[in-house]
Amino acid sequence: MAEHVVLGAGTIGTNVARLLAERGESVLIVTRSGSGPEHPSVQRVAADASDAARLTELTRGAKVIYHAANPASYTEWERVLPPLQTAAIAAAQANDAVLALTGSLYAYGPQPGGRMDEHTPMSAVGRKGRLRRRLWEQAQAADVRALEVRGSDYVGRDAVGIYSMVLGPALERGKTAWAPAHLDMPHTFTYNRDMARALVALAAEDRAWGRAWHVPSPPAITVRELAERSAAAAGKPPLRLVGMPRFVMRAAGVVVPIAREVAEMDYQWYAPFVMDATETARTFGLTATDLDVVIRDQVGATAP
């Protein structure tokens, strides 16, 4: 059986599996469809990871279980995430495996000054933030060697975020980008490959177990600057960018469920949102990938 089991083949699960395989590790990636990266060291299996008995069977002999599974839509979180977490914990307990959880900053909620470090209290009042807090507290309370690695909004090739959903499509079509954000607020963006590297590195460190850590990420920039630098890296004309007023998504949320879910998290985009990963960097020697490298990867450009 594989020593490393990855749940989910999204941007993080795929990068974790590739990183491990490139190091010569045996990897099993579990998804409902059996998808995942093609590599001789990666075995792909189609299974429901929320089935605790099935997942426990699949993870026999595993040293680490990387939980990177996440529903595609916010509207599915309450239904899908709790059974996934329960099954992952059960599998880690049964097999004495380390459980490395892919986390986010949602559990913190809005913070004074918009700054968060590894010791910021989890004080979210929104549904998704409270859910993220409950899931982490569940892992902490279990008899399992667990850690959570938290990153901000993802950037990088195949990352899902404001670039892939708003800036990139507008850049490709030469159209105006309508961003549900204040364009000039500092915002931390996390490189998806840096998240994968942090998960793999910290899972192997007993000093990391039992608590949450932040992914070292490039210095915060504004949405406007991200758009400008992305256009330059892609060799495209400057992107015309319009910031949507905050009330737009809130008004739409009255009748559109996904708009309501997005509006719940809008504090991240209309005020400073800055993640500090100093302690993680200092403790484990991790560093962030240079933002110019990240943006070139994101737009598919080659380095000069």
C-alpha positions as CSV (number, residue, x, y, z in Angstrom):
1,M,0.0,0.0,0.0
2,A,1.1,3.6,-0.5
3,E,2.8,5.4,2.4
4,H,1.2,8.7,1.4
5,V,-2.6,9.0,0.7
6,V,-4.0,12.2,-0.8
7,L,-7.7,13.0,-0.6
8,G,-8.8,15.2,-3.5
9,A,-7.4,16.1,-6.8
10,G,-8.0,19.8,-6.9
11,T,-5.1,22.3,-7.1
12,I,-3.7,21.4,-3.7
13,G,-4.2,17.6,-3.8
14,T,-2.7,17.4,-7.3
15,N,0.4,19.4,-6.4
16,V,0.9,17.4,-3.2
17,A,0.7,14.1,-5.1
18,R,3.1,15.4,-7.8
19,L,5.6,16.7,-5.3
20,L,5.7,13.4,-3.4
21,A,5.9,11.3,-6.6
22,E,8.8,13.4,-7.9
23,R,10.6,12.7,-4.6
24,G,10.2,9.0,-5.3
25,E,7.4,8.4,-2.7
26,S,4.5,6.0,-3.3
27,V,1.3,7.9,-3.5
28,L,-2.4,7.0,-3.6
29,I,-4.9,9.7,-4.5
30,V,-8.5,9.2,-3.7
31,T,-11.4,11.0,-5.5
32,R,-14.9,10.1,-6.4
33,S,-14.1,9.9,-10.1
34,G,-10.7,8.3,-9.9
35,S,-9.0,11.5,-11.3
36,G,-5.6,12.8,-10.4
37,P,-2.1,13.4,-11.9
38,E,-0.7,10.8,-14.2
39,H,2.7,9.6,-12.8
40,P,4.2,6.1,-12.4
41,S,4.4,6.6,-8.6
42,V,0.8,7.8,-8.3
43,Q,-2.1,5.3,-7.9
44,R,-5.5,6.7,-8.5
45,V,-8.7,5.2,-7.0
46,A,-12.3,6.1,-7.3
47,A,-13.9,6.0,-3.8
48,D,-16.1,8.1,-1.5
49,A,-13.6,9.5,1.0
50,S,-16.4,10.2,3.4
51,D,-17.0,6.5,3.9
52,A,-14.9,5.9,7.0
53,A,-14.6,2.1,6.6
54,R,-13.6,2.3,2.9
55,L,-11.1,5.1,3.6
56,T,-9.6,3.2,6.5
57,E,-9.1,0.2,4.2
58,L,-7.5,2.3,1.5
59,T,-5.1,3.9,3.9
60,R,-3.7,0.7,5.4
61,G,0.1,1.2,5.9
62,A,0.0,5.0,5.2
63,K,2.4,7.2,7.1
64,V,0.5,10.4,6.2
65,I,-3.0,11.2,5.0
66,Y,-3.3,14.6,3.3
67,H,-6.8,15.9,3.4
68,A,-7.1,18.3,0.4
69,A,-10.7,17.4,-0.6
70,N,-13.0,20.4,-0.9
71,P,-16.5,20.8,-2.6
72,A,-16.5,22.9,-5.7
73,S,-19.3,25.1,-4.4
74,Y,-19.7,27.0,-1.0
75,T,-23.3,25.8,-1.0
76,E,-22.1,22.2,-0.4
77,W,-19.7,22.8,2.5
78,E,-22.1,22.0,5.4
79,R,-23.2,18.8,3.8
80,V,-19.9,17.5,2.4
81,L,-17.1,18.6,4.7
82,P,-18.1,17.2,8.1
83,P,-18.3,13.5,7.0
84,L,-15.0,13.9,5.1
85,Q,-13.3,15.2,8.2
86,T,-14.8,12.4,10.4
87,A,-13.7,9.8,7.9
88,A,-10.2,11.2,7.6
89,I,-9.7,11.3,11.4
90,A,-11.0,7.7,11.7
91,A,-8.6,6.5,9.0
92,A,-5.7,8.3,10.6
93,Q,-6.5,6.8,14.0
94,A,-6.9,3.3,12.7
95,N,-3.7,3.4,10.8
96,D,-1.6,5.5,13.2
97,A,-1.0,8.0,10.3
98,V,-0.3,11.7,10.5
99,L,-3.3,13.7,9.3
100,A,-2.2,16.9,7.4
101,L,-5.2,19.2,6.8
102,T,-5.5,21.8,4.1
103,G,-6.9,24.9,6.0
104,S,-7.8,28.4,5.2
105,L,-8.1,31.8,7.1
106,Y,-11.9,31.6,7.3
107,A,-12.0,30.5,10.9
108,Y,-10.5,33.8,12.0
109,G,-13.2,36.0,10.7
110,P,-12.7,39.8,10.3
111,Q,-9.7,41.0,12.3
112,P,-8.8,44.5,13.5
113,G,-6.4,45.9,10.9
114,G,-7.0,42.8,8.7
115,R,-3.8,41.1,9.9
116,M,-3.6,37.4,11.0
117,D,-0.7,35.3,12.4
118,E,-0.5,31.8,13.6
119,H,-1.9,32.8,17.0
120,T,-4.9,34.9,15.9
121,P,-8.0,33.6,17.7
122,M,-10.6,31.8,15.6
123,S,-13.5,34.3,16.0
124,A,-15.5,33.9,12.8
125,V,-19.2,34.6,13.0
126,G,-20.2,33.5,9.5
127,R,-21.3,29.9,8.8
128,K,-18.3,28.9,6.7
129,G,-15.8,30.3,9.2
130,R,-17.6,28.6,12.2
131,L,-17.6,25.3,10.2
132,R,-13.9,25.6,9.6
133,R,-13.3,26.2,13.3
134,R,-15.4,23.2,14.3
135,L,-13.6,20.9,11.9
136,W,-10.2,21.9,13.2
137,E,-11.3,21.6,16.8
138,Q,-12.6,18.1,16.0
139,A,-9.2,17.1,14.8
140,Q,-7.5,18.6,17.8
141,A,-9.8,16.7,20.2
142,A,-9.2,13.3,18.4
143,D,-6.5,10.9,19.4
144,V,-4.5,11.6,16.2
145,R,-1.3,13.4,15.1
146,A,-2.9,16.2,13.2
147,L,-1.8,19.5,11.9
148,E,-3.5,22.2,9.8
149,V,-1.7,24.3,7.2
150,R,-3.6,27.5,6.4
151,G,-3.1,29.7,3.3
152,S,-4.8,32.7,1.8
153,D,-6.5,32.9,-1.6
154,Y,-4.6,30.8,-4.1
155,V,-2.7,31.9,-7.1
156,G,-0.6,29.9,-9.6
157,R,-1.3,27.6,-12.5
158,D,-4.7,25.8,-12.1
159,A,-5.4,27.6,-8.9
160,V,-9.0,28.6,-8.3
161,G,-9.4,32.2,-7.1
162,I,-9.9,35.8,-8.2
163,Y,-7.4,35.4,-11.1
164,S,-9.0,32.2,-12.6
165,M,-12.6,33.4,-12.1
166,V,-12.3,37.2,-12.8
167,L,-9.0,38.5,-14.0
168,G,-7.8,35.7,-16.3
169,P,-10.9,35.3,-18.4
170,A,-11.2,39.1,-18.9
171,L,-7.5,39.2,-19.8
172,E,-7.9,36.4,-22.3
173,R,-10.9,38.0,-24.0
174,G,-9.7,41.6,-23.8
175,K,-12.8,42.5,-21.8
176,T,-13.4,44.5,-18.6
177,A,-12.9,42.6,-15.4
178,W,-15.6,43.2,-12.8
179,A,-14.1,42.4,-9.5
180,P,-16.2,42.0,-6.3
181,A,-13.5,43.8,-4.3
182,H,-12.0,47.1,-3.4
183,L,-9.2,47.3,-5.9
184,D,-6.6,49.0,-3.7
185,M,-6.7,47.0,-0.4
186,P,-3.6,44.9,0.5
187,H,-4.4,41.2,0.2
188,T,-2.2,38.1,0.7
189,F,-2.1,35.6,-2.1
190,T,-0.7,32.1,-1.5
191,Y,1.0,30.1,-4.2
192,N,-0.7,26.7,-4.6
193,R,2.7,25.0,-4.9
194,D,3.9,26.6,-1.7
195,M,0.9,25.2,0.1
196,A,1.7,21.8,-1.2
197,R,5.3,22.1,-0.1
198,A,4.3,23.3,3.3
199,L,1.9,20.4,3.8
200,V,4.5,17.8,2.9
201,A,7.3,19.4,4.9
202,L,5.2,20.0,8.1
203,A,3.6,16.5,8.0
204,A,7.1,15.1,8.5
205,E,7.9,17.3,11.5
206,D,6.7,16.2,14.9
207,R,7.1,19.9,16.0
208,A,4.2,20.7,13.7
209,W,1.7,18.3,15.0
210,G,-1.2,19.4,17.2
211,R,-1.6,23.0,15.9
212,A,-2.1,25.2,12.9
213,W,0.5,26.9,10.7
214,H,0.5,29.5,7.9
215,V,2.1,29.1,4.5
216,P,4.9,31.6,3.9
217,S,3.4,33.7,1.1
218,P,4.6,36.7,-1.0
219,P,4.0,40.2,0.5
220,A,0.4,41.4,0.2
221,I,-0.5,43.3,-3.0
222,T,-3.7,44.8,-4.2
223,V,-6.1,43.3,-6.8
224,R,-5.2,46.2,-9.1
225,E,-1.5,45.3,-8.8
226,L,-2.2,41.7,-9.4
227,A,-4.1,42.5,-12.6
228,E,-1.4,44.9,-13.8
229,R,1.4,42.4,-13.2
230,S,-0.5,39.5,-14.7
231,A,-1.2,41.4,-17.9
232,A,2.5,42.4,-18.2
233,A,3.6,38.8,-17.6
234,A,1.2,37.5,-20.2
235,G,2.3,40.2,-22.8
236,K,-1.2,41.5,-22.9
237,P,-2.5,45.1,-22.9
238,P,-3.4,46.5,-19.4
239,L,-6.6,45.1,-18.1
240,R,-9.5,47.4,-17.6
241,L,-10.6,46.8,-14.1
242,V,-13.8,47.8,-12.3
243,G,-14.4,47.3,-8.6
244,M,-18.0,46.3,-7.8
245,P,-19.6,48.0,-4.9
246,R,-20.0,45.8,-1.8
247,F,-23.8,45.9,-1.9
248,V,-24.0,44.2,-5.3
249,M,-23.3,40.6,-4.2
250,R,-25.3,41.1,-1.0
251,A,-28.3,42.2,-3.0
252,A,-28.0,39.3,-5.4
253,G,-27.7,37.0,-2.4
254,V,-31.3,37.6,-1.5
255,V,-32.3,35.3,-4.4
256,V,-29.0,33.6,-5.6
257,P,-27.5,31.1,-3.0
258,I,-23.9,31.2,-4.3
259,A,-24.0,35.1,-4.3
260,R,-25.1,34.9,-0.7
261,E,-22.3,32.6,0.2
262,V,-19.7,34.8,-1.5
263,A,-21.1,37.9,0.2
264,E,-20.6,36.3,3.6
265,M,-16.8,36.4,3.0
266,D,-16.7,39.8,1.4
267,Y,-14.8,41.3,4.3
268,Q,-11.7,39.7,2.8
269,W,-11.9,41.8,-0.3
270,Y,-13.1,45.2,0.9
271,A,-10.6,45.7,3.7
272,P,-6.9,44.8,4.3
273,F,-6.5,41.0,4.4
274,V,-2.9,40.1,5.4
275,M,-1.6,36.8,6.5
276,D,1.6,36.7,8.6
277,A,3.6,33.4,8.4
278,T,6.7,34.6,10.3
279,E,6.6,31.8,12.9
280,T,6.1,29.0,10.3
281,A,9.0,30.4,8.2
282,R,11.3,30.8,11.2
283,T,10.5,27.4,12.7
284,F,10.8,25.3,9.6
285,G,12.9,27.3,7.3
286,L,10.2,27.6,4.6
287,T,10.1,30.6,2.2
288,A,7.6,32.0,-0.2
289,T,8.1,31.7,-4.0
290,D,8.9,35.1,-5.5
291,L,5.7,36.7,-6.7
292,D,7.0,37.3,-10.3
293,V,7.7,33.6,-10.6
294,V,4.2,32.8,-9.3
295,I,2.5,35.2,-11.8
296,R,4.5,33.8,-14.7
297,D,3.4,30.3,-13.7
298,Q,-0.2,31.6,-13.4
299,V,-0.5,33.1,-16.8
300,G,1.5,30.3,-18.5
301,A,4.4,32.5,-19.4
302,T,8.0,31.2,-19.5
303,A,10.8,32.8,-17.5
304,P,12.9,35.3,-19.5
